[in-house]
Amino acid sequence: MAEIRVLAVATIFSAGLIVSGSQAPWAQEDPNLKGCGAAVGTFLTKSFKAGASGDDYIARSLFSLTNGGHAFFTDSGQRGEAGYRPFSDGRGAWRCVSGADGKSRFQAVILDFVFKTEDDQSEEIGRLDFDAVVDDKTGKLESRATLYFVPLGANPMHASTLGEGQKFELVGEKIAAP
């Protein structure tokens, strides 16, 4: 009889976790994300070359950050544009730098693959470094980004392989459900 009660309590507890969306006790919040809850979500952004603004944007993108520290980036220019070859969606990681003064400041690194074309047979890895701020109340995002390219066989996480990067700025707003 005691075994049945223990099993019933365990079943109810497990069902409660599933229904309430609570995490298991061992799934603690990542300390690298603490204080930047407003940054979690998906943002619709405009990308500008450094110093440009207004309607002079070069691409639109979806920039997503998860509460597990994952970052995702999809860009409207992925098909390739003047001076750029086609590239894949980007994936990476992010961390909270500061969550003070109503602003969530974070850094993210996104990697993608640059595909060869008829004119350029080399393949590369693209790396985007973001230094960003989200206004906790408005959901507005502002970011400086640097784009690097490294050969496919290189390690894009080693600073010595990066060389000179191209500077960009992003602005956007968090997508909210209706």
Biotite code that builds the C-alpha atoms (Angstrom):
import biotite.structure as struc

atoms = struc.array([
    struc.Atom([0.000, 0.000, 0.000], chain_id="A", res_id=1, res_name="MET", atom_name="CA", element="C"),
    struc.Atom([2.850, 2.393, 0.832], chain_id="A", res_id=2, res_name="ALA", atom_name="CA", element="C"),
    struc.Atom([4.400, 1.675, -2.580], chain_id="A", res_id=3, res_name="GLU", atom_name="CA", element="C"),
    struc.Atom([1.140, 2.667, -4.280], chain_id="A", res_id=4, res_name="ILE", atom_name="CA", element="C"),
    struc.Atom([1.032, 5.980, -2.351], chain_id="A", res_id=5, res_name="ARG", atom_name="CA", element="C"),
    struc.Atom([4.663, 6.765, -3.241], chain_id="A", res_id=6, res_name="VAL", atom_name="CA", element="C"),
    struc.Atom([3.975, 5.940, -6.907], chain_id="A", res_id=7, res_name="LEU", atom_name="CA", element="C"),
    struc.Atom([0.813, 8.090, -6.862], chain_id="A", res_id=8, res_name="ALA", atom_name="CA", element="C"),
    struc.Atom([2.660, 11.046, -5.292], chain_id="A", res_id=9, res_name="VAL", atom_name="CA", element="C"),
    struc.Atom([5.515, 10.708, -7.832], chain_id="A", res_id=10, res_name="ALA", atom_name="CA", element="C"),
    struc.Atom([3.015, 10.569, -10.693], chain_id="A", res_id=11, res_name="THR", atom_name="CA", element="C"),
    struc.Atom([1.119, 13.637, -9.461], chain_id="A", res_id=12, res_name="ILE", atom_name="CA", element="C"),
    struc.Atom([4.404, 15.529, -8.930], chain_id="A", res_id=13, res_name="PHE", atom_name="CA", element="C"),
    struc.Atom([5.612, 14.633, -12.445], chain_id="A", res_id=14, res_name="SER", atom_name="CA", element="C"),
    struc.Atom([2.277, 15.621, -13.996], chain_id="A", res_id=15, res_name="ALA", atom_name="CA", element="C"),
    struc.Atom([2.400, 18.907, -12.069], chain_id="A", res_id=16, res_name="GLY", atom_name="CA", element="C"),
    struc.Atom([5.823, 19.692, -13.536], chain_id="A", res_id=17, res_name="LEU", atom_name="CA", element="C"),
    struc.Atom([4.586, 19.004, -17.051], chain_id="A", res_id=18, res_name="ILE", atom_name="CA", element="C"),
    struc.Atom([1.358, 21.005, -16.680], chain_id="A", res_id=19, res_name="VAL", atom_name="CA", element="C"),
    struc.Atom([2.956, 23.959, -14.899], chain_id="A", res_id=20, res_name="SER", atom_name="CA", element="C"),
    struc.Atom([5.949, 24.085, -17.221], chain_id="A", res_id=21, res_name="GLY", atom_name="CA", element="C"),
    struc.Atom([8.298, 23.985, -14.237], chain_id="A", res_id=22, res_name="SER", atom_name="CA", element="C"),
    struc.Atom([11.789, 22.770, -14.723], chain_id="A", res_id=23, res_name="GLN", atom_name="CA", element="C"),
    struc.Atom([13.183, 19.762, -12.956], chain_id="A", res_id=24, res_name="ALA", atom_name="CA", element="C"),
    struc.Atom([15.323, 20.699, -9.914], chain_id="A", res_id=25, res_name="PRO", atom_name="CA", element="C"),
    struc.Atom([18.543, 19.845, -11.757], chain_id="A", res_id=26, res_name="TRP", atom_name="CA", element="C"),
    struc.Atom([17.750, 22.215, -14.670], chain_id="A", res_id=27, res_name="ALA", atom_name="CA", element="C"),
    struc.Atom([19.028, 25.446, -13.090], chain_id="A", res_id=28, res_name="GLN", atom_name="CA", element="C"),
    struc.Atom([19.050, 28.809, -14.900], chain_id="A", res_id=29, res_name="GLU", atom_name="CA", element="C"),
    struc.Atom([22.303, 29.389, -16.743], chain_id="A", res_id=30, res_name="ASP", atom_name="CA", element="C"),
    struc.Atom([24.261, 31.945, -14.665], chain_id="A", res_id=31, res_name="PRO", atom_name="CA", element="C"),
    struc.Atom([25.593, 33.471, -17.911], chain_id="A", res_id=32, res_name="ASN", atom_name="CA", element="C"),
    struc.Atom([22.040, 34.600, -18.792], chain_id="A", res_id=33, res_name="LEU", atom_name="CA", element="C"),
    struc.Atom([20.886, 35.896, -15.402], chain_id="A", res_id=34, res_name="LYS", atom_name="CA", element="C"),
    struc.Atom([19.538, 39.442, -15.554], chain_id="A", res_id=35, res_name="GLY", atom_name="CA", element="C"),
    struc.Atom([18.802, 39.485, -19.305], chain_id="A", res_id=36, res_name="CYS", atom_name="CA", element="C"),
    struc.Atom([15.350, 37.929, -19.422], chain_id="A", res_id=37, res_name="GLY", atom_name="CA", element="C"),
    struc.Atom([14.098, 40.712, -21.729], chain_id="A", res_id=38, res_name="ALA", atom_name="CA", element="C"),
    struc.Atom([16.580, 39.583, -24.379], chain_id="A", res_id=39, res_name="ALA", atom_name="CA", element="C"),
    struc.Atom([14.952, 36.153, -24.694], chain_id="A", res_id=40, res_name="VAL", atom_name="CA", element="C"),
    struc.Atom([12.738, 35.997, -27.772], chain_id="A", res_id=41, res_name="GLY", atom_name="CA", element="C"),
    struc.Atom([12.847, 36.782, -31.482], chain_id="A", res_id=42, res_name="THR", atom_name="CA", element="C"),
    struc.Atom([13.589, 40.205, -32.955], chain_id="A", res_id=43, res_name="PHE", atom_name="CA", element="C"),
    struc.Atom([12.848, 41.521, -36.450], chain_id="A", res_id=44, res_name="LEU", atom_name="CA", element="C"),
    struc.Atom([15.868, 43.644, -37.341], chain_id="A", res_id=45, res_name="THR", atom_name="CA", element="C"),
    struc.Atom([17.337, 45.898, -40.015], chain_id="A", res_id=46, res_name="LYS", atom_name="CA", element="C"),
    struc.Atom([21.081, 45.690, -40.716], chain_id="A", res_id=47, res_name="SER", atom_name="CA", element="C"),
    struc.Atom([23.098, 48.754, -41.684], chain_id="A", res_id=48, res_name="PHE", atom_name="CA", element="C"),
    struc.Atom([26.699, 49.242, -42.659], chain_id="A", res_id=49, res_name="LYS", atom_name="CA", element="C"),
    struc.Atom([28.418, 51.085, -39.810], chain_id="A", res_id=50, res_name="ALA", atom_name="CA", element="C"),
    struc.Atom([27.274, 54.714, -39.749], chain_id="A", res_id=51, res_name="GLY", atom_name="CA", element="C"),
    struc.Atom([24.220, 54.280, -42.019], chain_id="A", res_id=52, res_name="ALA", atom_name="CA", element="C"),
    struc.Atom([20.608, 54.545, -40.838], chain_id="A", res_id=53, res_name="SER", atom_name="CA", element="C"),
    struc.Atom([17.008, 55.154, -41.886], chain_id="A", res_id=54, res_name="GLY", atom_name="CA", element="C"),
    struc.Atom([16.011, 53.479, -45.146], chain_id="A", res_id=55, res_name="ASP", atom_name="CA", element="C"),
    struc.Atom([19.645, 52.726, -46.035], chain_id="A", res_id=56, res_name="ASP", atom_name="CA", element="C"),
    struc.Atom([19.484, 49.210, -44.561], chain_id="A", res_id=57, res_name="TYR", atom_name="CA", element="C"),
    struc.Atom([21.151, 46.313, -46.362], chain_id="A", res_id=58, res_name="ILE", atom_name="CA", element="C"),
    struc.Atom([19.109, 43.391, -45.014], chain_id="A", res_id=59, res_name="ALA", atom_name="CA", element="C"),
    struc.Atom([16.332, 42.300, -42.672], chain_id="A", res_id=60, res_name="ARG", atom_name="CA", element="C"),
    struc.Atom([16.805, 39.448, -40.250], chain_id="A", res_id=61, res_name="SER", atom_name="CA", element="C"),
    struc.Atom([15.264, 37.353, -37.529], chain_id="A", res_id=62, res_name="LEU", atom_name="CA", element="C"),
    struc.Atom([17.518, 37.206, -34.475], chain_id="A", res_id=63, res_name="PHE", atom_name="CA", element="C"),
    struc.Atom([16.414, 34.756, -31.755], chain_id="A", res_id=64, res_name="SER", atom_name="CA", element="C"),
    struc.Atom([17.790, 34.153, -28.267], chain_id="A", res_id=65, res_name="LEU", atom_name="CA", element="C"),
    struc.Atom([16.637, 31.268, -26.081], chain_id="A", res_id=66, res_name="THR", atom_name="CA", element="C"),
    struc.Atom([16.598, 30.974, -22.313], chain_id="A", res_id=67, res_name="ASN", atom_name="CA", element="C"),
    struc.Atom([19.064, 28.091, -22.758], chain_id="A", res_id=68, res_name="GLY", atom_name="CA", element="C"),
    struc.Atom([21.781, 30.338, -24.209], chain_id="A", res_id=69, res_name="GLY", atom_name="CA", element="C"),
    struc.Atom([21.242, 29.476, -27.889], chain_id="A", res_id=70, res_name="HIS", atom_name="CA", element="C"),
    struc.Atom([21.212, 32.138, -30.607], chain_id="A", res_id=71, res_name="ALA", atom_name="CA", element="C"),
    struc.Atom([19.720, 31.836, -34.113], chain_id="A", res_id=72, res_name="PHE", atom_name="CA", element="C"),
    struc.Atom([20.037, 34.220, -37.058], chain_id="A", res_id=73, res_name="PHE", atom_name="CA", element="C"),
    struc.Atom([18.228, 34.180, -40.413], chain_id="A", res_id=74, res_name="THR", atom_name="CA", element="C"),
    struc.Atom([19.030, 36.955, -42.902], chain_id="A", res_id=75, res_name="ASP", atom_name="CA", element="C"),
    struc.Atom([17.152, 38.165, -45.988], chain_id="A", res_id=76, res_name="SER", atom_name="CA", element="C"),
    struc.Atom([20.473, 38.395, -47.865], chain_id="A", res_id=77, res_name="GLY", atom_name="CA", element="C"),
    struc.Atom([21.269, 34.692, -47.562], chain_id="A", res_id=78, res_name="GLN", atom_name="CA", element="C"),
    struc.Atom([20.784, 34.114, -51.271], chain_id="A", res_id=79, res_name="ARG", atom_name="CA", element="C"),
    struc.Atom([23.850, 36.270, -51.905], chain_id="A", res_id=80, res_name="GLY", atom_name="CA", element="C"),
    struc.Atom([24.062, 39.915, -52.850], chain_id="A", res_id=81, res_name="GLU", atom_name="CA", element="C"),
    struc.Atom([26.612, 42.171, -54.532], chain_id="A", res_id=82, res_name="ALA", atom_name="CA", element="C"),
    struc.Atom([29.904, 41.413, -52.815], chain_id="A", res_id=83, res_name="GLY", atom_name="CA", element="C"),
    struc.Atom([28.524, 38.486, -50.791], chain_id="A", res_id=84, res_name="TYR", atom_name="CA", element="C"),
    struc.Atom([28.086, 34.824, -51.611], chain_id="A", res_id=85, res_name="ARG", atom_name="CA", element="C"),
    struc.Atom([25.108, 32.761, -50.432], chain_id="A", res_id=86, res_name="PRO", atom_name="CA", element="C"),
    struc.Atom([25.242, 31.581, -46.822], chain_id="A", res_id=87, res_name="PHE", atom_name="CA", element="C"),
    struc.Atom([23.297, 29.377, -44.426], chain_id="A", res_id=88, res_name="SER", atom_name="CA", element="C"),
    struc.Atom([21.205, 30.219, -41.384], chain_id="A", res_id=89, res_name="ASP", atom_name="CA", element="C"),
    struc.Atom([23.350, 31.036, -38.373], chain_id="A", res_id=90, res_name="GLY", atom_name="CA", element="C"),
    struc.Atom([23.520, 29.323, -35.010], chain_id="A", res_id=91, res_name="ARG", atom_name="CA", element="C"),
    struc.Atom([25.445, 30.215, -31.898], chain_id="A", res_id=92, res_name="GLY", atom_name="CA", element="C"),
    struc.Atom([25.404, 31.212, -28.247], chain_id="A", res_id=93, res_name="ALA", atom_name="CA", element="C"),
    struc.Atom([24.839, 34.306, -26.144], chain_id="A", res_id=94, res_name="TRP", atom_name="CA", element="C"),
    struc.Atom([25.567, 35.548, -22.630], chain_id="A", res_id=95, res_name="ARG", atom_name="CA", element="C"),
    struc.Atom([24.296, 38.359, -20.447], chain_id="A", res_id=96, res_name="CYS", atom_name="CA", element="C"),
    struc.Atom([26.787, 41.150, -19.787], chain_id="A", res_id=97, res_name="VAL", atom_name="CA", element="C"),
    struc.Atom([24.549, 43.329, -17.593], chain_id="A", res_id=98, res_name="SER", atom_name="CA", element="C"),
    struc.Atom([20.903, 43.515, -16.647], chain_id="A", res_id=99, res_name="GLY", atom_name="CA", element="C"),
    struc.Atom([20.817, 46.954, -14.997], chain_id="A", res_id=100, res_name="ALA", atom_name="CA", element="C"),
    struc.Atom([19.018, 50.274, -15.620], chain_id="A", res_id=101, res_name="ASP", atom_name="CA", element="C"),
    struc.Atom([16.131, 48.663, -17.519], chain_id="A", res_id=102, res_name="GLY", atom_name="CA", element="C"),
    struc.Atom([18.474, 47.410, -20.243], chain_id="A", res_id=103, res_name="LYS", atom_name="CA", element="C"),
    struc.Atom([19.588, 43.876, -21.024], chain_id="A", res_id=104, res_name="SER", atom_name="CA", element="C"),
    struc.Atom([23.127, 44.012, -22.408], chain_id="A", res_id=105, res_name="ARG", atom_name="CA", element="C"),
    struc.Atom([24.409, 40.839, -24.035], chain_id="A", res_id=106, res_name="PHE", atom_name="CA", element="C"),
    struc.Atom([27.018, 39.428, -26.379], chain_id="A", res_id=107, res_name="GLN", atom_name="CA", element="C"),
    struc.Atom([26.429, 36.705, -28.951], chain_id="A", res_id=108, res_name="ALA", atom_name="CA", element="C"),
    struc.Atom([28.487, 34.733, -31.453], chain_id="A", res_id=109, res_name="VAL", atom_name="CA", element="C"),
    struc.Atom([26.757, 33.291, -34.537], chain_id="A", res_id=110, res_name="ILE", atom_name="CA", element="C"),
    struc.Atom([28.377, 30.957, -37.085], chain_id="A", res_id=111, res_name="LEU", atom_name="CA", element="C"),
    struc.Atom([27.144, 30.145, -40.590], chain_id="A", res_id=112, res_name="ASP", atom_name="CA", element="C"),
    struc.Atom([28.497, 28.535, -43.749], chain_id="A", res_id=113, res_name="PHE", atom_name="CA", element="C"),
    struc.Atom([29.355, 30.521, -46.870], chain_id="A", res_id=114, res_name="VAL", atom_name="CA", element="C"),
    struc.Atom([28.746, 28.498, -50.037], chain_id="A", res_id=115, res_name="PHE", atom_name="CA", element="C"),
    struc.Atom([30.863, 28.384, -53.157], chain_id="A", res_id=116, res_name="LYS", atom_name="CA", element="C"),
    struc.Atom([29.525, 29.858, -56.378], chain_id="A", res_id=117, res_name="THR", atom_name="CA", element="C"),
    struc.Atom([30.431, 29.515, -60.040], chain_id="A", res_id=118, res_name="GLU", atom_name="CA", element="C"),
    struc.Atom([32.661, 32.595, -59.715], chain_id="A", res_id=119, res_name="ASP", atom_name="CA", element="C"),
    struc.Atom([34.176, 31.751, -56.318], chain_id="A", res_id=120, res_name="ASP", atom_name="CA", element="C"),
    struc.Atom([34.843, 28.108, -55.488], chain_id="A", res_id=121, res_name="GLN", atom_name="CA", element="C"),
    struc.Atom([36.056, 28.682, -51.906], chain_id="A", res_id=122, res_name="SER", atom_name="CA", element="C"),
    struc.Atom([33.899, 27.757, -48.937], chain_id="A", res_id=123, res_name="GLU", atom_name="CA", element="C"),
    struc.Atom([34.123, 29.615, -45.659], chain_id="A", res_id=124, res_name="GLU", atom_name="CA", element="C"),
    struc.Atom([32.667, 29.936, -42.213], chain_id="A", res_id=125, res_name="ILE", atom_name="CA", element="C"),
    struc.Atom([31.084, 33.274, -41.374], chain_id="A", res_id=126, res_name="GLY", atom_name="CA", element="C"),
    struc.Atom([31.235, 34.509, -37.790], chain_id="A", res_id=127, res_name="ARG", atom_name="CA", element="C"),
    struc.Atom([29.077, 37.365, -36.499], chain_id="A", res_id=128, res_name="LEU", atom_name="CA", element="C"),
    struc.Atom([29.936, 38.882, -33.119], chain_id="A", res_id=129, res_name="ASP", atom_name="CA", element="C"),
    struc.Atom([27.133, 40.912, -31.540], chain_id="A", res_id=130, res_name="PHE", atom_name="CA", element="C"),
    struc.Atom([27.380, 43.460, -28.730], chain_id="A", res_id=131, res_name="ASP", atom_name="CA", element="C"),
    struc.Atom([23.759, 44.385, -28.072], chain_id="A", res_id=132, res_name="ALA", atom_name="CA", element="C"),
    struc.Atom([21.267, 46.099, -25.778], chain_id="A", res_id=133, res_name="VAL", atom_name="CA", element="C"),
    struc.Atom([17.538, 45.410, -25.393], chain_id="A", res_id=134, res_name="VAL", atom_name="CA", element="C"),
    struc.Atom([15.316, 47.973, -23.692], chain_id="A", res_id=135, res_name="ASP", atom_name="CA", element="C"),
    struc.Atom([13.411, 45.867, -21.158], chain_id="A", res_id=136, res_name="ASP", atom_name="CA", element="C"),
    struc.Atom([10.206, 47.954, -21.451], chain_id="A", res_id=137, res_name="LYS", atom_name="CA", element="C"),
    struc.Atom([9.963, 48.565, -25.206], chain_id="A", res_id=138, res_name="THR", atom_name="CA", element="C"),
    struc.Atom([11.669, 45.429, -26.548], chain_id="A", res_id=139, res_name="GLY", atom_name="CA", element="C"),
    struc.Atom([13.819, 47.578, -28.865], chain_id="A", res_id=140, res_name="LYS", atom_name="CA", element="C"),
    struc.Atom([17.185, 46.058, -29.816], chain_id="A", res_id=141, res_name="LEU", atom_name="CA", element="C"),
    struc.Atom([20.338, 47.965, -30.786], chain_id="A", res_id=142, res_name="GLU", atom_name="CA", element="C"),
    struc.Atom([23.504, 46.121, -31.692], chain_id="A", res_id=143, res_name="SER", atom_name="CA", element="C"),
    struc.Atom([26.943, 46.539, -33.135], chain_id="A", res_id=144, res_name="ARG", atom_name="CA", element="C"),
    struc.Atom([28.081, 43.500, -35.093], chain_id="A", res_id=145, res_name="ALA", atom_name="CA", element="C"),
    struc.Atom([31.331, 42.441, -36.692], chain_id="A", res_id=146, res_name="THR", atom_name="CA", element="C"),
    struc.Atom([31.394, 39.909, -39.520], chain_id="A", res_id=147, res_name="LEU", atom_name="CA", element="C"),
    struc.Atom([34.447, 37.714, -40.064], chain_id="A", res_id=148, res_name="TYR", atom_name="CA", element="C"),
    struc.Atom([35.207, 35.054, -42.669], chain_id="A", res_id=149, res_name="PHE", atom_name="CA", element="C"),
    struc.Atom([37.585, 32.144, -42.125], chain_id="A", res_id=150, res_name="VAL", atom_name="CA", element="C"),
    struc.Atom([38.483, 29.176, -44.352], chain_id="A", res_id=151, res_name="PRO", atom_name="CA", element="C"),
    struc.Atom([36.230, 26.145, -43.928], chain_id="A", res_id=152, res_name="LEU", atom_name="CA", element="C"),
    struc.Atom([39.020, 24.169, -42.228], chain_id="A", res_id=153, res_name="GLY", atom_name="CA", element="C"),
    struc.Atom([39.927, 26.943, -39.742], chain_id="A", res_id=154, res_name="ALA", atom_name="CA", element="C"),
    struc.Atom([38.619, 27.305, -36.194], chain_id="A", res_id=155, res_name="ASN", atom_name="CA", element="C"),
    struc.Atom([36.384, 30.416, -36.140], chain_id="A", res_id=156, res_name="PRO", atom_name="CA", element="C"),
    struc.Atom([36.490, 30.469, -32.335], chain_id="A", res_id=157, res_name="MET", atom_name="CA", element="C"),
    struc.Atom([40.220, 31.295, -32.259], chain_id="A", res_id=158, res_name="HIS", atom_name="CA", element="C"),
    struc.Atom([40.862, 35.047, -32.460], chain_id="A", res_id=159, res_name="ALA", atom_name="CA", element="C"),
    struc.Atom([44.072, 34.448, -34.424], chain_id="A", res_id=160, res_name="SER", atom_name="CA", element="C"),
    struc.Atom([42.057, 33.162, -37.420], chain_id="A", res_id=161, res_name="THR", atom_name="CA", element="C"),
    struc.Atom([39.657, 36.124, -37.638], chain_id="A", res_id=162, res_name="LEU", atom_name="CA", element="C"),
    struc.Atom([41.602, 38.938, -39.274], chain_id="A", res_id=163, res_name="GLY", atom_name="CA", element="C"),
    struc.Atom([39.866, 42.237, -40.080], chain_id="A", res_id=164, res_name="GLU", atom_name="CA", element="C"),
    struc.Atom([36.098, 42.204, -39.700], chain_id="A", res_id=165, res_name="GLY", atom_name="CA", element="C"),
    struc.Atom([33.333, 44.161, -41.388], chain_id="A", res_id=166, res_name="GLN", atom_name="CA", element="C"),
    struc.Atom([31.304, 46.415, -39.062], chain_id="A", res_id=167, res_name="LYS", atom_name="CA", element="C"),
    struc.Atom([27.510, 46.511, -39.054], chain_id="A", res_id=168, res_name="PHE", atom_name="CA", element="C"),
    struc.Atom([24.746, 47.892, -36.882], chain_id="A", res_id=169, res_name="GLU", atom_name="CA", element="C"),
    struc.Atom([21.359, 46.300, -36.226], chain_id="A", res_id=170, res_name="LEU", atom_name="CA", element="C"),
    struc.Atom([18.173, 47.788, -34.864], chain_id="A", res_id=171, res_name="VAL", atom_name="CA", element="C"),
    struc.Atom([14.949, 45.957, -34.287], chain_id="A", res_id=172, res_name="GLY", atom_name="CA", element="C"),
    struc.Atom([12.077, 45.099, -32.054], chain_id="A", res_id=173, res_name="GLU", atom_name="CA", element="C"),
    struc.Atom([10.913, 42.009, -30.287], chain_id="A", res_id=174, res_name="LYS", atom_name="CA", element="C"),
    struc.Atom([8.148, 40.066, -31.972], chain_id="A", res_id=175, res_name="ILE", atom_name="CA", element="C"),
    struc.Atom([5.160, 39.716, -29.654], chain_id="A", res_id=176, res_name="ALA", atom_name="CA", element="C"),
    struc.Atom([2.220, 37.366, -29.943], chain_id="A", res_id=177, res_name="ALA", atom_name="CA", element="C"),
    struc.Atom([-1.097, 39.105, -30.724], chain_id="A", res_id=178, res_name="PRO", atom_name="CA", element="C"),
])
